């Protein structure tokens, strides 16, 4: 086994599908069972890499909002508190699953784990606050949506509340995360994109927003010196004309090609778009490798045998045969 300090740092950003698959209701049993697949990959990779895990929280924070809608007896909590709650909830589920997998590999005593509640600073002048665009939470009828005190938009499921999704500026706990990496911890952090806060002097206060977890993960990767940034999702990689008869998955794609395809609309803002932007930003800030792959192929993707890898320099896009 490599000396710990010499190992590359691998950040694995797990999508919401890592816990709740399509068609599932999201019971605790389902989520624990689903986590076994990606976490087993991460456990094996921890022999060769220093590991950071980030994760989404869309279904979980939506359920908390629905619970608040259904109960008048308990005071409603602001969105940043709900994000914090899901960080604790999902952090526990990932950590306990990972602990079990490490024990099966016989390396449980060598790998300390920690789940870290994480703040992410945003700019109060971010245009996103003037134009909320992220649909979250319960689904309403058109008639009910018209009576609500916040903006809504019709989605594939029905009308949903819209909240701001500002860009992440910095991860507040980046120094603590760096020190934990240096002493060998596997770290679970920046859940759901982090708790959105605005800096005011030497203090912070939470804001009613959600941060894209892939963009927050890319910022974290830049700030703590990650070598490999892997975004794990529910498709095998990046595709052109996704869902169309001429759909084509890509094995490699340059930064220039990715930017062009993004502009052409191949990567929608609600799905692959933020992942592509996050990968581009990571490489532009000096990262070594950025890969987008399925949760079932994390190890293969790290080995360069699966998923889509963004690369620097000009070349003709290589597709997956």
C-alpha positions in Angstrom: 0.0 0.0 0.0 1.3 3.5 -0.9 2.4 5.8 1.8 -0.8 7.8 2.7 0.7 11.2 2.0 1.8 10.2 -1.5 -1.6 8.9 -2.6 -3.6 11.0 -5.0 -6.8 12.6 -3.7 -10.0 11.3 -5.3 -13.3 13.2 -4.9 -16.4 11.2 -5.6 -19.6 13.2 -6.1 -22.6 10.9 -5.6 -25.8 11.9 -7.3 -29.2 11.5 -5.6 -29.8 8.3 -7.5 -27.1 6.7 -5.3 -29.7 6.6 -2.6 -33.1 6.6 -4.2 -33.6 5.0 -7.7 -36.3 5.9 -10.1 -39.6 4.3 -9.1 -38.7 3.9 -5.4 -40.3 5.7 -2.5 -37.1 6.2 -0.6 -37.4 4.1 2.5 -34.4 3.8 4.7 -34.0 0.2 3.6 -34.0 1.2 0.0 -31.4 3.9 0.5 -29.0 1.7 2.5 -29.3 -1.0 -0.1 -28.7 1.3 -3.0 -25.6 2.8 -1.3 -23.9 -0.5 -1.1 -23.0 -0.4 -4.8 -21.1 2.9 -5.0 -19.7 2.7 -1.5 -18.2 -0.8 -2.2 -16.3 0.8 -5.1 -15.1 3.7 -2.8 -14.0 1.3 -0.1 -11.8 -0.6 -2.5 -10.4 2.6 -4.0 -9.5 3.8 -0.5 -6.6 1.3 -0.6 -4.9 3.5 -3.3 -6.4 7.0 -2.9 -7.2 9.5 -0.3 -11.0 9.9 -0.5 -13.5 12.7 -0.3 -17.2 12.0 -0.8 -19.8 14.6 -1.6 -23.5 13.9 -2.3 -26.8 15.3 -3.5 -29.9 15.6 -1.4 -32.8 16.5 -3.7 -35.3 13.8 -2.8 -34.4 14.0 0.9 -34.8 17.7 1.3 -38.0 17.5 -0.8 -39.4 15.0 1.7 -38.6 17.3 4.6 -40.4 20.2 2.8 -43.4 17.9 2.3 -43.4 16.9 5.9 -43.5 20.6 6.8 -46.4 21.2 4.5 -48.4 18.4 6.1 -48.0 19.5 9.7 -49.1 22.7 11.2 -48.2 21.8 14.8 -44.4 22.0 14.4 -42.8 25.3 13.4 -41.5 25.3 9.8 -37.7 25.5 9.4 -35.9 27.6 6.7 -34.3 25.8 3.8 -30.7 26.1 5.0 -31.7 24.2 8.2 -33.3 21.4 6.1 -30.1 21.2 4.0 -28.1 20.8 7.3 -30.5 18.1 8.4 -30.0 16.1 5.2 -26.2 16.4 5.6 -26.5 14.7 8.9 -29.0 12.1 7.6 -27.1 11.1 4.5 -23.7 11.5 6.0 -24.7 8.9 8.6 -26.0 6.5 5.9 -22.9 6.8 3.8 -20.5 6.6 6.8 -22.2 3.5 8.3 -22.3 1.8 4.9 -18.7 2.6 4.2 -17.6 1.4 7.7 -19.3 -2.0 6.9 -17.6 -2.3 3.5 -14.2 -1.4 5.0 -14.6 -4.0 7.7 -15.4 -6.6 5.0 -12.1 -5.6 3.3 -10.3 -5.9 6.6 -9.0 -2.3 6.6 -11.5 -0.8 9.1 -8.9 0.0 11.7 -6.7 1.9 9.1 -9.4 4.2 7.8 -10.9 6.8 10.1 -14.1 8.3 8.8 -15.8 11.7 9.4 -19.0 13.3 8.2 -18.6 17.1 8.2 -21.4 19.7 8.3 -20.3 22.1 5.6 -21.1 25.7 4.8 -20.7 27.2 1.4 -20.4 30.9 0.9 -22.5 32.5 -1.8 -22.8 36.1 -3.0 -25.9 38.0 -1.9 -25.7 39.9 -5.2 -25.8 36.7 -7.3 -28.4 37.1 -10.1 -29.9 33.8 -9.0 -31.6 35.5 -6.1 -33.5 37.7 -8.5 -34.5 34.8 -10.7 -35.2 31.6 -8.6 -35.0 28.7 -11.0 -34.4 25.5 -9.0 -37.7 23.4 -8.5 -37.8 21.6 -5.2 -40.2 20.0 -2.7 -43.9 19.1 -2.9 -45.9 19.0 -6.2 -48.9 21.2 -6.4 -51.9 21.6 -8.7 -52.0 24.7 -10.9 -54.8 26.1 -8.7 -52.9 25.5 -5.4 -49.7 26.9 -6.9 -51.4 30.2 -7.7 -52.2 30.7 -4.0 -48.6 30.1 -2.7 -46.4 33.0 -1.4 -43.4 32.0 -3.4 -42.7 31.4 -7.2 -43.6 28.1 -8.8 -43.0 26.4 -12.1 -44.6 23.6 -13.9 -42.3 20.5 -14.1 -42.7 17.0 -15.4 -44.3 16.1 -12.0 -46.5 19.2 -11.6 -46.1 22.6 -10.2 -43.1 23.0 -7.7 -41.6 25.8 -5.6 -38.7 27.6 -7.2 -35.7 28.7 -5.1 -32.4 30.5 -6.0 -29.4 28.4 -6.9 -26.4 30.8 -6.5 -22.9 29.8 -7.5 -20.6 28.6 -4.7 -17.7 31.0 -3.9 -15.8 29.1 -1.2 -16.1 26.2 1.1 -15.9 27.5 4.7 -14.4 24.3 6.1 -11.7 23.9 3.4 -8.8 24.2 5.9 -10.3 21.6 8.2 -11.0 19.3 5.3 -7.4 19.7 4.1 -6.0 18.8 7.5 -8.3 15.7 7.7 -7.1 14.5 4.3 -3.5 14.9 5.5 -4.0 12.6 8.5 -5.8 9.9 6.5 -9.5 10.5 7.1 -12.1 9.6 4.5 -14.3 12.7 4.5 -18.0 13.1 3.7 -18.8 16.7 3.2 -20.6 19.4 1.1 -23.8 17.4 1.2 -26.5 18.8 -1.1 -24.1 21.4 -2.3 -23.5 22.7 1.2 -25.4 25.0 3.5 -25.7 28.3 1.6 -24.5 31.2 3.7 -23.6 34.8 3.1 -20.6 36.3 4.8 -21.1 39.5 6.8 -17.9 40.7 8.4 -16.6 37.8 10.5 -20.0 36.1 10.7 -22.2 34.0 8.4 -26.0 33.8 8.0 -28.0 31.2 6.1 -30.0 32.1 3.0 -33.1 30.5 1.4 -31.3 28.8 -1.5 -29.8 25.5 -2.7 -26.4 25.1 -4.3 -25.7 22.7 -7.1 -23.7 19.8 -5.5 -21.5 19.3 -8.6 -20.4 23.0 -8.8 -19.8 23.0 -5.0 -17.8 19.8 -5.3 -15.7 21.3 -8.1 -15.0 24.4 -5.9 -14.0 22.1 -3.0 -11.8 20.0 -5.3 -10.0 23.2 -6.4 -9.6 24.5 -2.9 -8.2 21.3 -1.3 -6.0 20.2 -4.2 -8.0 17.1 -5.5 -6.3 15.2 -8.2 -9.2 13.2 -9.6 -12.8 14.6 -9.7 -15.4 11.9 -10.4 -19.1 12.6 -10.8 -21.1 9.5 -10.3 -24.6 9.5 -11.9 -27.3 7.3 -13.3 -26.1 7.1 -16.9 -22.9 5.6 -18.3 -21.4 8.9 -19.3 -21.9 12.1 -21.3 -24.0 11.8 -24.4 -24.8 13.9 -27.4 -28.5 14.0 -28.4 -29.4 12.2 -25.2 -32.7 10.3 -25.5 -32.8 10.8 -29.2 -32.4 8.1 -32.0 -28.9 9.4 -32.8 -27.8 9.4 -29.1 -24.0 8.9 -28.8 -22.1 8.4 -25.6 -18.6 9.9 -25.5 -15.5 8.3 -24.0 -13.4 11.5 -24.1 -14.3 15.2 -24.7 -12.1 18.3 -24.7 -12.9 21.4 -22.7 -13.5 23.3 -26.0 -15.8 20.6 -27.3 -17.7 20.4 -24.0 -18.2 24.2 -24.0 -19.5 24.1 -27.6 -21.9 21.2 -27.0 -23.1 22.9 -23.8 -23.9 26.1 -25.8 -25.7 24.0 -28.5 -28.0 22.6 -25.8 -26.8 19.0 -25.6 -26.5 19.2 -21.9 -29.7 20.5 -20.2 -29.4 22.7 -17.1 -31.4 20.3 -15.0 -29.3 17.2 -15.7 -25.9 17.0 -17.4 -25.3 20.7 -17.7 -24.1 21.4 -14.2 -21.9 18.3 -14.3 -20.2 19.4 -17.5 -19.7 22.9 -16.0 -18.3 21.5 -12.8 -15.8 19.3 -14.7 -14.7 22.2 -16.9 -14.2 24.5 -14.0 -12.1 21.9 -12.1 -9.8 21.3 -15.0 -9.5 25.1 -15.8 -8.4 25.6 -12.2 -5.6 23.1 -12.5 -7.2 19.7 -11.7 -5.6 16.6 -13.2 -8.6 14.5 -14.2 -12.4 15.0 -14.4 -14.6 12.0 -15.2 -18.4 11.5 -15.4 -19.6 7.9 -15.0 -22.3 5.7 -13.7 -22.4 4.7 -10.0 -22.0 1.1 -11.1 -18.7 1.8 -12.8 -16.8 4.1 -10.4 -13.7 1.9 -10.2 -13.5 1.3 -13.9 -13.9 5.1 -14.5 -11.0 5.9 -12.2 -9.0 3.3 -14.1 -9.9 5.0 -17.4 -12.0 2.2 -18.7 -15.5 3.6 -18.3 -17.4 6.9 -18.3 -16.6 10.1 -20.1 -13.3 11.9 -19.3 -12.8 15.6 -20.0 -9.4 16.4 -21.3 -7.4 19.5 -22.2 -6.2 20.2 -25.8 -7.7 19.8 -29.2 -8.8 16.5 -30.6 -11.7 14.8 -32.3 -14.3 13.6 -29.8 -14.0 9.8 -29.1 -17.2 8.0 -28.7 -18.1 4.8 -26.8 -18.5 2.0 -29.3 
